[in-house]
Amino acid sequence: MGRIIQNNLVIPLPPKNQTEFFKRMRPSKTNPYGFMGKTEDWVGLLTSDERERDRLRITCEQMASAIDTLFATDELLVNGNHIQRILYLTGEMCPWGDFCSTALFDLTPKVTEILVCNKTAPEAFQTHFRNGLLTPADYRMIVQNNWAIILSDLHPHLLREHEFQEGKQTPYRIDPRKLKEYLGF
């Protein structure tokens, strides 16, 4: 299996002001998980993420490079963990409005999400995963149980340009400890 095609059309425009920017960061109809939770504090989130990276001695560049490497390969396993690639016609846009991972008018599906299944997840889940039966509705549950991480082709940009790992209340969060564990770098 290995590849699932989805559709998500978003137009990347810079936010007009800070209010619009924070509106983009929160869950909405077009982005049900948001880039951070409804109640998360922006400054507190960035500060705690920086402290965690310092404690682990890992940089945003190292995390971005590890994700780039995964997107550049067609391997079915990484560090013993199964990989599921999901294709979209377009990718999620950066909330800053300075990047969109896929061209708006190129209708060729591209891998814009990769799910990496934890090799220690229950066997029933791993079978479900390998058969391509996961949906975005499952994302929060699988991340909370540490059964998989969800990587987007937008993540390297968010890490490099904005030093942003996403909020702790979204399943798309890039947790540096989990990223090292799953990808083995």
N, C-alpha and C positions, 0 to 999 in steps of 0.2 A: 504494500500500500504506500505509505510514506508521504503522499501529497494530497492535499484537500484544497479545492478552489472555493473561495468566498468572494464577496463583493463589498467594497467599502469606499464610496466616492466622497472625497473631501477636497475642498478648494483652499490652498494655503494663502491666506492673506494676513499681514501683520496686524496684531491687535491695535485698536485705536487708542486705548488708554489702559491704565492699570486695572480698572474694573472689568473691562472686557478680557484682559489677560487672565485674571483670577477666575472669571466665569469659565474660560476654556479649560482651566486646570481642574475644575470640579466635575463630578459626574453629570451627564446630560443625556438627552435622547440620542444624539449622534455618537456619544462616547460614554456608554453606561457605567464604565468603571472610573473614568476620569484619569488624570495624571496624579492626583492626590485626593484624599478623602474630603468629604464635606466639612469636617471639623478640624482638619489638620492645620497646624500653624506653620506658615511658610518659613519664617526665620528659624524656628525651633527645629524643623525638619532638616534644613540645610546645615545647621550647626551640628546636629547629632550625626548626620551622614559624614561630615568632614572628620569628626572625632573618630568614628568607626573606621573609616579608611586609614587614618593615621595609626590607629591601634593595630590594624591588620597589615600595615605597611603595603598598601595597595593603592594605585592611582586610578583616576578615571580613565587615563590613556591605556593602562594595562587592561582594564575591564573592556573598554571599547575595542581594543585590538583582539581580545579573545572572542568577542561576539562577531567581529568582522571575519575572523578565521573560520568560525562555524558557518557563517553564511556563504563563504567561498568554497566550501566542500560539499560533496554529495554523499559523504559517508553516512551510514545508517546508525553508527554508534560513536559516542564521544565519551572517553574515560569509562567505558563499560555501560553507559546509559543510552537507551534508545532515543532516536531523534524522529520527530514528526514535523514535516515542513508543510506550511499552509500558504496557499497562493491566493492573492487578492489582485483585483484589477488596479487598485491604488492603495497606498499605505496611509497610515495615520499621519497627520501633519504635526509639525512642531508647534506647541502652544505659543512660542515666540513669533511664529509665522515666517521663520527664515529657512525652512527646509521641509521638503516633502520627499519621501523616499522613492516614489515612483512618479513617472510623468503623468500628468492629468489626462492627456488625450491619446496615450498609448494603451490600447485595450488588450495587450498581451498580459496574461496572468503572470505574476512574479511572486517568488517566495518573499513574503513580508513578515511572517511570523515563523518561529521555530519553537516547538515544545520539546523539552528534554525530560524524559521520564527517568526518575530516580531509580537506579538498579535495586534499591532496597524497598521500593514500593511493593504493596501486596501483589501477588501473582495475578489475581483476578483483574486488578487495575491495569497491570502491564499488558495483559492480553487485550483488554478493552482499548488501551492506548495504541497498541500495534495494529489493531484492526481499524483505526481511524474513526472511532466512535465518539470521540470527545467533541463537545461543542463549546463555544464561548461561555455558555451558561454554566459550564463545569469549572471554569478557570479559577474562581475564588476558592472553591472547595479543594481543588488539587494542590494549589499553592499553600493553603493553610495546613494541609496534611503533609506537606513536604514530599509530595509524590511527583511533582514536576515543577520546572521553571518555564516561564514563557518569555521568549526573547523576540524583540521586534527589530526590523532593520532601521527603525528610528532611534533605538537605544544608543548606538555608537555616537550619533550626532548629539543627543542629549547629554551624554557623558563628556564628550570632548569640548563642545562649545559652551555648555551651560553648567557643567559639573552637577547634573541633576539625575538622580537615580529613580525618580518617581516616588510617590508617597507610600507610606506603610499600609494604607488601607486599600491599595489597588493591587490586583494580582500581577500587574506588569512591572512591579517594583524590581529593581536590580539590587539585590542584597549581595554585597561583595563576598561574604562568607559562603553563601550558597553557590554563587557563581564559581568560585574557586573549587568547591566540592564537586559540582556537577561537571565542569569542564576540565578540571585537573590541571590548572596552570599555577 
